[in-house]
């Protein structure tokens, strides 16, 4: 992947790793669809162990942007701290700026998919609900659809962590929870969840799936029995990737 730097609306810079498709059937005269990977954390960073997954997607004809939105580590403390109080806002804005940058360079088509797990799954749901026209499809893996239970729960996402990222105001916590904005949702979404997840209780993903179904939006909900937060079983990882790619291809109905 090639490191790209893109300008943000507020005059700062954002970063990401861009991978071109490697599909021999891929016609270079047509721009490829883009798949955005959102890392977890949310103050984490992209991890090269995903290279097999990236290879899988680029061979399907997707271009990939592994986004290092503000709050990511590896770009200095100031860059990381820009997420404080702004989670659910600034990284969404960075993703939108990265997409316009790549489209202005004629590197990608108008078809954009987005995927992420845990805090990355939260960003996926937040992106699809706050910028519904920008994405054609999304996948959320054990995504935090609702911040309120996490403020109450302890664990890594203890209340202080959420307060730092979102602020103390209960209205802000409510407002930045994707589950409260599902009326804005248009794009099909596939949701993956483990039944034994202690960080994001299955109820949150089930509620999301139920609302999608009632809204008549094309969606799919897959829950793996005995799986925890961050899938550990190899067959579940393979199965989820297979289901995710079929879902994306079906929605995009492109030349992939």
C-alpha positions as CSV (number, residue, x, y, z in Angstrom):
1,X,0.0,0.0,0.0
2,X,1.0,3.6,-0.7
3,X,0.7,6.1,2.1
4,X,-1.5,9.0,1.0
5,X,-1.9,12.4,2.6
6,X,-5.1,14.3,2.0
7,X,-6.3,17.8,2.9
8,X,-9.2,18.1,5.4
9,X,-12.0,20.6,5.4
10,X,-10.6,22.4,8.4
11,X,-7.1,22.9,6.9
12,X,-5.4,20.0,8.6
13,X,-4.1,16.8,7.0
14,X,-5.3,13.2,7.1
15,X,-3.5,10.0,6.2
16,X,-4.2,6.5,4.9
17,X,-2.8,3.6,3.0
18,X,-4.1,3.1,-0.5
19,X,-4.1,-0.2,-2.3
20,X,-5.0,-0.6,-6.0
21,X,-7.0,-3.6,-7.2
22,X,-4.9,-6.6,-8.4
23,X,-7.6,-8.4,-10.4
24,X,-6.4,-9.5,-13.9
25,X,-10.0,-9.2,-15.1
26,X,-10.1,-5.6,-13.8
27,X,-10.4,-3.2,-16.7
28,X,-8.1,-0.2,-16.0
29,X,-10.2,2.1,-18.1
30,X,-13.0,1.9,-15.5
31,X,-12.3,3.3,-12.0
32,X,-12.6,0.6,-9.2
33,X,-15.0,0.8,-6.3
34,X,-13.4,1.8,-3.0
35,X,-13.5,-0.1,0.2
36,X,-12.6,1.9,3.3
37,X,-11.2,0.0,6.3
38,X,-11.7,1.6,9.6
39,X,-9.4,0.4,12.4
40,X,-10.5,-0.2,16.0
41,X,-9.3,1.7,19.1
42,X,-10.6,4.2,18.0
43,X,-7.1,5.6,18.9
44,X,-5.4,2.6,17.4
45,X,-3.8,2.4,14.0
46,X,-3.9,0.2,10.9
47,X,-2.2,-3.1,11.3
48,X,-0.3,-4.9,8.5
49,X,-1.6,-8.3,9.7
50,X,-4.6,-7.5,7.6
51,X,-2.5,-8.0,4.4
52,X,-4.2,-11.3,3.6
53,X,-7.6,-9.7,3.9
54,X,-6.4,-6.8,1.7
55,X,-5.1,-9.2,-0.9
56,X,-8.5,-10.9,-0.9
57,X,-10.3,-7.6,-1.6
58,X,-7.9,-6.2,-4.1
59,X,-8.1,-9.5,-6.1
60,X,-11.9,-9.0,-6.0
61,X,-11.3,-5.7,-7.9
62,X,-11.7,-3.3,-5.0
63,X,-9.3,-0.4,-4.3
64,X,-8.7,-0.2,-0.5
65,X,-8.2,2.8,1.7
66,X,-7.0,1.9,5.1
67,X,-7.8,5.2,6.8
68,X,-5.6,6.7,9.5
69,X,-8.2,9.2,10.6
70,X,-7.4,11.8,13.3
71,X,-7.0,10.0,16.6
72,X,-4.9,7.3,15.0
73,X,-1.5,6.6,16.7
74,X,1.8,6.9,14.8
75,X,1.4,10.5,13.8
76,X,2.3,12.2,17.0
77,X,0.3,13.0,20.1
78,X,-1.4,16.1,18.8
79,X,-2.9,14.1,15.9
80,X,-4.1,11.4,18.3
81,X,-5.6,14.0,20.7
82,X,-7.7,15.6,17.9
83,X,-10.2,12.8,18.4
84,X,-10.8,13.8,22.1
85,X,-14.3,15.1,22.4
86,X,-14.8,14.6,18.7
87,X,-15.3,10.9,18.3
88,X,-18.2,10.3,15.9
89,X,-17.6,13.6,14.1
90,X,-14.0,14.2,13.1
91,X,-13.1,10.7,11.8
92,X,-16.3,10.8,9.7
93,X,-15.3,14.1,8.3
94,X,-11.8,12.7,7.5
95,X,-13.3,9.7,5.7
96,X,-15.4,12.1,3.5
97,X,-12.4,14.2,2.7
98,X,-10.3,11.1,1.8
99,X,-13.1,9.9,-0.6
100,X,-13.3,13.3,-2.3
101,X,-9.5,13.4,-2.6
102,X,-9.3,10.0,-4.3
103,X,-12.2,10.8,-6.6
104,X,-10.6,14.2,-7.5
105,X,-7.4,12.2,-8.5
106,X,-9.6,9.9,-10.6
107,X,-8.3,6.9,-8.6
108,X,-11.8,5.5,-7.7
109,X,-15.3,5.3,-8.9
110,X,-18.4,6.7,-7.1
111,X,-19.0,3.3,-5.5
112,X,-17.8,3.3,-1.9
113,X,-18.1,0.6,0.7
114,X,-17.0,0.8,4.3
115,X,-16.1,-1.9,6.8
116,X,-14.8,-2.0,10.4
117,X,-14.9,-3.8,13.7
118,X,-15.7,-2.7,17.3
119,X,-14.8,1.1,17.5
120,X,-14.3,0.8,13.7
121,X,-17.8,-0.7,13.5
122,X,-19.1,2.3,15.4
123,X,-17.5,4.6,12.8
124,X,-19.1,2.5,9.9
125,X,-22.6,2.9,11.5
126,X,-21.9,6.6,12.2
127,X,-20.7,7.2,8.6
128,X,-23.7,5.4,7.1
129,X,-26.2,7.4,9.3
130,X,-24.5,10.8,9.1
131,X,-23.5,10.7,5.4
132,X,-26.1,8.4,3.9
133,X,-25.5,9.5,0.3
134,X,-21.8,8.9,0.3
135,X,-21.7,5.1,0.7
136,X,-23.4,2.4,-1.2
137,X,-22.9,-0.3,1.4
138,X,-21.3,-1.1,4.7
139,X,-20.3,-3.9,7.1
140,X,-20.2,-3.6,10.8
141,X,-18.4,-6.2,12.9
142,X,-19.5,-6.2,16.6
143,X,-19.9,-2.4,16.1
144,X,-20.9,-0.1,18.9
145,X,-24.3,1.0,17.7
146,X,-25.2,2.5,21.0
147,X,-22.7,4.3,23.3
148,X,-25.1,4.6,26.3
149,X,-24.7,1.0,27.6
150,X,-20.9,1.4,27.3
151,X,-21.0,4.4,29.5
152,X,-22.7,2.3,32.1
153,X,-20.6,-0.8,31.6
154,X,-17.1,-1.1,32.8
155,X,-14.3,-2.9,30.8
156,X,-11.9,-1.2,28.4
157,X,-14.6,1.1,27.3
158,X,-15.0,2.3,30.8
159,X,-17.1,5.5,31.2
160,X,-14.0,7.7,31.4
161,X,-12.8,6.6,28.1
162,X,-16.1,7.3,26.4
163,X,-16.3,10.7,28.2
164,X,-12.9,11.6,26.9
165,X,-13.9,10.8,23.3
166,X,-17.4,12.1,23.3
167,X,-17.7,14.4,26.3
168,X,-19.6,14.3,29.6
169,X,-22.9,15.5,28.2
170,X,-25.5,12.6,28.1
171,X,-27.2,14.4,25.1
172,X,-23.9,14.1,23.2
173,X,-23.7,10.4,24.0
174,X,-27.2,9.9,22.8
175,X,-26.7,12.1,19.7
176,X,-23.5,10.3,18.6
177,X,-25.1,6.8,19.0
178,X,-25.9,5.5,15.5
179,X,-28.9,3.6,16.8
180,X,-30.7,7.0,17.4
181,X,-30.2,8.1,13.8
182,X,-31.3,5.0,11.8
183,X,-34.1,7.0,10.2
184,X,-31.3,8.6,8.0
185,X,-30.0,5.2,6.9
186,X,-30.2,4.3,3.2
187,X,-27.3,2.1,2.4
188,X,-27.5,-1.7,2.8
189,X,-25.6,-3.0,5.8
190,X,-24.3,-6.4,6.9
191,X,-23.9,-6.8,10.6
192,X,-21.7,-9.5,12.3
193,X,-21.7,-10.3,16.0
194,X,-20.5,-12.9,18.5
195,X,-23.0,-14.3,20.9
196,X,-20.5,-14.1,23.8
197,X,-19.4,-10.6,23.2
198,X,-18.9,-8.8,26.6
199,X,-18.0,-5.4,25.1
200,X,-20.7,-5.0,22.6
201,X,-23.7,-7.1,23.9
202,X,-25.4,-9.0,21.1
203,X,-28.7,-7.1,22.0
204,X,-27.2,-3.9,20.4
205,X,-26.4,-5.6,17.1
206,X,-29.8,-7.4,17.1
207,X,-31.6,-4.2,17.7
208,X,-29.8,-2.6,14.8
209,X,-30.6,-5.6,12.6
210,X,-34.3,-5.5,13.6
211,X,-34.5,-1.8,12.7
212,X,-32.9,-2.3,9.3
213,X,-35.3,-5.1,8.6
214,X,-38.3,-3.0,9.6
215,X,-37.1,-0.2,7.4
216,X,-37.0,-2.5,4.4
217,X,-33.3,-1.7,3.8
218,X,-31.4,-4.7,2.3
219,X,-29.4,-6.1,5.3
220,X,-28.1,-9.2,6.8
221,X,-27.4,-10.2,10.4
222,X,-24.9,-13.0,11.2
223,X,-24.3,-14.0,14.8
224,X,-21.7,-16.6,15.6
225,X,-22.4,-18.8,18.6
226,X,-19.6,-18.9,21.2
227,X,-17.7,-16.1,19.5
228,X,-16.4,-13.2,21.6
229,X,-15.4,-9.6,20.8
230,X,-13.0,-9.7,17.9
231,X,-13.5,-13.0,16.2
232,X,-11.0,-15.7,17.2
233,X,-12.2,-18.8,15.3
234,X,-10.6,-19.1,11.9
235,X,-13.7,-20.6,10.2
236,X,-15.8,-17.6,11.4
237,X,-13.2,-15.2,10.0
238,X,-13.3,-16.9,6.7
239,X,-17.1,-17.3,6.7
240,X,-17.7,-13.6,7.6
241,X,-15.3,-12.4,4.9
242,X,-17.0,-14.6,2.3
243,X,-20.5,-13.4,3.3
244,X,-19.3,-9.8,3.4
245,X,-17.8,-9.9,-0.1
246,X,-20.9,-11.6,-1.6
247,X,-23.1,-9.0,0.1
248,X,-21.0,-6.1,-1.2
249,X,-20.9,-7.5,-4.8
250,X,-24.6,-8.1,-4.8
251,X,-25.3,-4.5,-3.7
252,X,-22.7,-3.0,-6.1
253,X,-23.7,-5.3,-8.9
254,X,-20.7,-4.0,-10.7
255,X,-18.2,-5.7,-13.0
256,X,-16.4,-7.4,-10.1
